[in-house]
Amino acid sequence: MNPTAPNHSASGQVTFLGAGPGDPGLLTLRAVEALASADVLIADPQVLDVVRVHARAQVDTPLQASADEASIPADVPALRDTANLVMAAARAGKRVVRAVTGDPGLDGYVAEEMLACAAEGIVFEVVPGIAAAVGVPAYAGVPLRDAHGTDVRFIDARTADERCWTEVGASDATAVVSTSLDSVAAAAGELVSAGRKPDTPLTVTVAGTTTRQRTWTATLGSIAQVLKAAKVLPSANGGQPVIAVVGERSAAAQRDRLSWFESKPLFGWRVLVPRTKEQAASLSDQLVSYGAVSHEVPTIAVEPPRTPQQMERAVKGLVTGRYEWIAFTSVNAVKAVREKFEEYGLDARAFAGIKVAAVGEQTAKALVAFGVKPDLVPSGEQSAAGLLEDWPPYDPVFDPIDRVFLPRADIATETLVAGLIELGWEVDDVTAYRTVRASPPPAETREAIKGGGFDAVLFTSSSTVRNLVGIAGKPHNVTVIACIGPATAKTAEEHGLRVDVMSPEPSVHKLAEALADFGAARRAAAIEAGDPVTRPSERRPGSRRRARS
């Protein structure tokens, strides 16, 4: 396993990379670096989507199909001919990344691929990953060792022999068993037969480290009944991999206090965000931090103005010194001006001597990417009203020019224009782009919206309500409706939607925070009532309780 071993002059190199148990955030920095330089990516289906986002757009992926890990039996190798694919690509002089679930050092099939490389003198390296047997219990809130240094034994139920079960069963070590859902009871039986007491606690976790993670607590003697009572088994998905932890540290009393992942306020919720991926980036990150899965659906498309002359005159005015200020109220406005600059062969230097305002952080970031550092960003609320709070009044002594260039959408409100005029400024209110209704999302998404497949939807303006309903239909009654303010809530109600959550401030981040508070309260109420914690989409139609705002 020596990455510096001699190799054929025409051969490439192979990186055996551990992609972890499923959470994309568990990839190491070295893994991301290796993926970025790969010519060929050969990945286990369970982690293909996790690693592919870090690879170059032109990377060759001989095995394109990704698969839901729930559909892959634990006792079947994920890919049977990867060794041949790896060797063929390496012989062709390619930089190959072989990405595996968990850690490559714990995968016997990958060890054979490494030996094949060594036999041919092909240079290879190993990038360790977080093994499922370690990462999954950590996400399930199940410590593997206590302060007294409890021994830990790892067992792969697929290959464990009688001696292995006997040794572990006769000890008091914590046992971490890699098995499949429908084989958990058999593994528990092996441990009981080998000497473990039937009342020894265990936890069973499926889809660990992902937002589909679910954990059951039982004993060796009761796990079969627990899974049956939870209607988990029998199931067509019984072959999906699980991690079972056997020992005192997997007791319910410990997990109730240490289950940090599954207790997130929006854990597993599918949240619909009616914005583009670019617009929703920071909001989606925030939702992920609450345990949700963000699904972006654009409801508007941006097009150039029907008559470009007004925009052309304004941009020329920037260069000739017509304006004291230019105010950007959206990322799209920045993009529109930048495109017009490029059309005229201009760059950020054309802003020299002009004060630049941005309505919020995302707009400011777009300006910085253009090479412009804004002079004014609201210190409080990120909105037109917040911008006016900090905007200085026109002073004929200190301001040589009294005019503001305001490039914006054709449907923008008059709040900012009226406020600037009141402060003594002349405003050139210019249509920089038009907003039109976006094309309908895929049929699968439309069905999920109308059929209750989403747990919540975040409406950030009245237009997002109108446009989403127009292109995709009305969200189902079980879907939690969250609105950014009273005007948006009123529009939602006019479309027959019941508003559950209202943001305390007109901010998308405050809106996401309010949804998280709603989810936390909902979870606490279920626990207090002794009910299982479920997502809104798991509730039967008609069973929804009265919404609250």
Secondary structure by P-SEA (a helix, b strand, c coil): ccccccccccbbbbbbccccccccccccaaaaaaaaaccbbbbccccccccccccccccccccccccccccccccccccccaaaaaaaaaaacccccccccccccccaaaaaaaaaaaaacccbbbbbccccccaaaaaaccccccccccbbbbbccccccaaaaaaaaacccbbbbbccccaaaaaaaaaaaaccccccccccccccccccbbbbbbccccaaaaaaaaccccccccccbbbbbbcccccaaaaaaccccccccccccbbbbccccccaaaaaaaaaaabbbbbbbbcbbbbccccaaaaaaaaaaaaaccccccccccaaaaaaaaaaaaaacccccccccbbbbbccaaaaaaaaaacccccccccccccaaaaaaaccccccccccccbbbbbbcccccaaaaaaaaaacccccccccbbbcccccccaaaaaaaaaccccbbbbccaaaaaaaaaccccccccbbbbbccaaaaaaaaaacccccbbbccccaaaaaaaaaaaaaaaaaaaaaacccccccccccccccccccc
